[in-house]
Amino acid sequence: MNKEELMKILPHRDDMLLVEEADLEEVADGEGTKLVSRGKYTVRGDEFFLRGHFPGNPVVPGVILCEMLAQSSCLLFKDQMKDGLLSMFTGLKEVKFRNPVKPGDTFETECEIVKQKPPFYFAKGKGYVDGKVCIQAEFSFALVKDDK
């Protein structure tokens, strides 16, 4: 999916749309198959979150990396979001930052849903640059009615 297709699923716009392309893949594991979302974002260097973080040594803030994981994982329940539901973060745990993400890097995500108890969904994900893990986390969402 390209950015225009993602905007039909994600409500984020302008500076807060932090996935430029994404896709879904069925992956075989020991228990059958699971659905995995993969997303990409290339850090340009002029993003608002890099101003002042840190002068002369820009590094993408950890909370932004968490948001990038969350946005790319929303693809896993794209059909529900197209039906007028909105994905709201409800929790983060076991977050580990391994390597910094800097301007010029292409940040790639890999996320999967590990448990569902609608309207709550529990996921885990990792973010990479050049195959090196930068972040790993577990997180949860609630799919709620979008009261525009």
C-alpha positions as CSV (number, residue, x, y, z in Angstrom):
1,M,0.0,0.0,0.0
2,N,1.2,3.5,-0.8
3,K,0.6,6.6,1.3
4,E,-2.7,7.5,-0.4
5,E,-4.1,4.0,0.2
6,L,-2.9,4.1,3.9
7,M,-4.8,7.4,4.3
8,K,-8.0,5.5,3.6
9,I,-7.4,3.4,6.7
10,L,-5.4,5.7,9.0
11,P,-6.9,9.0,10.3
12,H,-3.4,10.6,10.7
13,R,-2.5,13.4,8.4
14,D,0.3,15.9,7.7
15,D,3.2,15.5,10.1
16,M,1.7,12.7,12.0
17,L,1.3,10.2,9.2
18,L,4.4,8.1,10.0
19,V,4.0,5.2,7.5
20,E,4.8,5.8,3.8
21,E,4.2,2.3,2.6
22,A,3.0,-0.9,4.1
23,D,1.8,-4.4,3.3
24,L,0.3,-7.5,4.9
25,E,1.9,-10.9,4.7
26,E,0.8,-14.3,5.8
27,V,3.7,-16.0,7.6
28,A,3.8,-19.7,8.5
29,D,4.9,-20.6,12.1
30,G,4.7,-23.7,14.2
31,E,1.0,-23.2,14.9
32,G,-0.2,-22.4,11.3
33,T,-0.1,-19.0,9.7
34,K,-0.2,-15.5,11.1
35,L,-0.8,-12.2,9.6
36,V,2.1,-9.7,9.8
37,S,2.1,-6.0,8.8
38,R,5.2,-4.4,7.5
39,G,5.6,-0.7,7.2
40,K,8.3,1.7,6.0
41,Y,9.2,5.3,6.7
42,T,12.3,7.2,5.5
43,V,13.4,9.8,8.0
44,R,14.1,13.0,5.9
45,G,15.6,15.1,8.6
46,D,13.2,18.0,8.5
47,E,10.5,16.4,10.7
48,F,9.1,18.4,13.6
49,F,10.1,15.8,16.1
50,L,13.8,16.2,15.2
51,R,14.0,19.9,16.0
52,G,15.7,20.1,19.3
53,H,16.1,16.3,19.7
54,F,19.1,16.7,19.7
55,P,20.9,19.8,18.3
56,G,23.8,18.7,16.1
57,N,22.8,15.0,16.6
58,P,19.2,14.4,15.5
59,V,17.7,11.2,16.8
60,V,14.0,10.1,16.3
61,P,12.4,10.1,19.8
62,G,11.4,6.8,21.2
63,V,7.7,7.8,21.5
64,I,7.7,8.5,17.7
65,L,9.1,5.0,17.1
66,C,6.3,3.6,19.2
67,E,3.8,5.6,17.1
68,M,5.3,4.3,13.9
69,L,4.8,0.7,15.1
70,A,1.3,1.4,16.1
71,Q,0.4,3.0,12.8
72,S,1.8,0.2,10.8
73,S,0.0,-2.4,13.0
74,C,-3.4,-0.7,12.2
75,L,-3.2,-2.4,8.8
76,L,-3.9,-5.7,10.6
77,F,-7.5,-4.5,11.3
78,K,-8.0,-2.3,8.3
79,D,-11.4,-3.7,7.5
80,Q,-12.8,-2.6,10.9
81,M,-11.2,0.9,10.6
82,K,-12.8,1.3,7.2
83,D,-16.2,0.7,8.9
84,G,-15.9,3.9,10.9
85,L,-13.8,2.7,13.8
86,L,-10.8,4.5,15.2
87,S,-7.8,2.8,16.7
88,M,-6.8,4.3,20.1
89,F,-3.6,3.3,21.9
90,T,-4.4,1.8,25.3
91,G,-1.0,0.5,26.5
92,L,2.7,-0.1,25.9
93,K,4.9,-2.5,27.7
94,E,8.2,-4.3,27.4
95,V,9.5,-1.5,25.2
96,K,13.2,-1.8,24.5
97,F,15.2,0.7,22.5
98,R,18.3,-1.0,20.9
99,N,19.7,1.4,18.2
100,P,19.0,5.0,17.3
101,V,17.1,6.0,14.2
102,K,18.5,9.1,12.4
103,P,17.9,11.2,9.3
104,G,18.5,9.2,6.1
105,D,17.4,5.9,7.8
106,T,14.6,3.9,6.4
107,F,12.7,2.6,9.4
108,E,11.0,-0.7,8.8
109,T,8.3,-2.3,11.0
110,E,7.0,-5.8,11.5
111,C,3.9,-6.2,13.7
112,E,1.4,-8.9,14.5
113,I,-1.7,-9.2,16.7
114,V,-1.1,-11.7,19.5
115,K,-4.5,-11.6,21.2
116,Q,-8.0,-10.2,20.5
117,K,-10.8,-9.4,22.9
118,P,-12.8,-6.9,20.9
119,P,-12.8,-4.0,21.2
120,F,-9.3,-4.6,22.5
121,Y,-6.4,-5.9,20.4
122,F,-2.9,-6.8,21.7
123,A,0.1,-6.6,19.4
124,K,3.8,-6.9,19.4
125,G,6.3,-5.4,17.0
126,K,9.8,-4.6,16.1
127,G,11.4,-1.8,14.1
128,Y,14.6,-2.1,12.1
129,V,17.1,0.0,10.2
130,D,19.3,-2.0,7.8
131,G,18.2,-5.3,9.5
132,K,19.3,-4.1,13.0
133,V,16.6,-4.0,15.6
134,C,16.0,-0.4,16.9
135,I,12.9,-1.0,19.0
136,Q,10.7,-3.8,20.2
137,A,7.5,-3.5,22.1
138,E,4.2,-4.9,23.1
139,F,1.2,-2.7,22.8
140,S,-2.6,-2.6,22.9
141,F,-5.4,-0.8,21.2
142,A,-9.1,-0.3,21.5
143,L,-11.2,0.1,18.3
144,V,-13.8,2.7,19.1
145,K,-16.5,4.6,17.2
146,D,-15.1,7.6,15.4
147,D,-17.2,10.5,16.8
148,K,-16.1,13.1,14.2
